[in-house]
Amino acid sequence: MRTALVIGTGLIGTSAALALAGRGVTVHLTDHDPAQARTAAALGAGTDEAPEGPVDLAVVAVPPAHVATTLADAMRRGTARAYIDVASVKGGPRRELEALGCDLAPYIGTHPMSGKERSGPLAATADLFEGRPWVLTPTRDTDTEVLNLALELVALCRAVPVVMDADAHDRAVALVSHTPQLVSSMVAARLADADETAVRLCGQGIRDVTRIAASDPRMWVEILSANPGPVADVLTGVAADLEETVQALRALQSADDDKRRGGADGIEDVLRRGNTGRERVPGKHGAAPAVYEVVAVLISDRPGELARIFADAGRAGVNVEDVRIEHATGQQAGLVQLMVEPAAAPGLAASLRERGWSIRQ
């Protein structure tokens, strides 16, 4: 691939453009907002000047509702040899293209499974897709050269290609992406009018659950409007679990021993099923999830403290597999949770104590 046109210079489009430009591809940028395309160009994602002729690949990075019309317009103008989109739903846009009478041979739907709570070109990074799944949804009509160009794009972005049926993809993202967004938002909405005293007790658990609730509502309305059925199906199951859980909690309030035992069994059932589901979430590098030991270290909020603790862990010969930081309420301090292999935890804790760190049990 020597040339590409990125249509839509938001987070995903600009990140893909940055990755391509950084690997020698001549990238042209366009957006319904020319200022946004200029911003992406200023970041090094390419040029906002129109290409002189057809490019090798056109990447359509616009909201799902506009994918089909944008693709159809680009195809009519002959802007590229091959066309892809990067929207988070796949079945709908393909059917809309068919309804518009477009030739599907030069097109393949794709979806990079990566993103951020922030949007726009200023949030973009060239490494956004590295190591992340990038779904490709070819059909029997997809030209082999188009599939190869899409695979080359994925490779240049250092992502991992995953081939799926378009509708199966939409059901999958409803479960692992779209429903979690709504559930996170619904939990966070409970905080909007909560008593300030309660909010000040927020710890890492509520931060983990509500992190993605910071996402742009307008963007998510567009995404969910393109995949409402599969998301509603998943939420129906969540709603059934929620209703059963409410009933179990009410039973725990009963004076009747049998009802309380039934309530406890119901709560344990949903928690155990949650354990089972959580164990299926892929771990590091997509491998089976691993169980790590936590070494919790009290850390002050001063420049260089995180770098120092990582350096001291390195001197102890321990690889930190993951890390979480829980900030102390009302204090310039926090608790750094270092996730390490269980066998390495005692040695790391001892080594960090020797170097003056306060270890919390």
Summary of the structure (lengths in Angstrom):
residues: 361
radius of gyration: 24.3
end to end distance: 54.1
largest distance: 79.4
contacts: 1110
relative contact order: 0.08
helix: 50%
strand: 17%
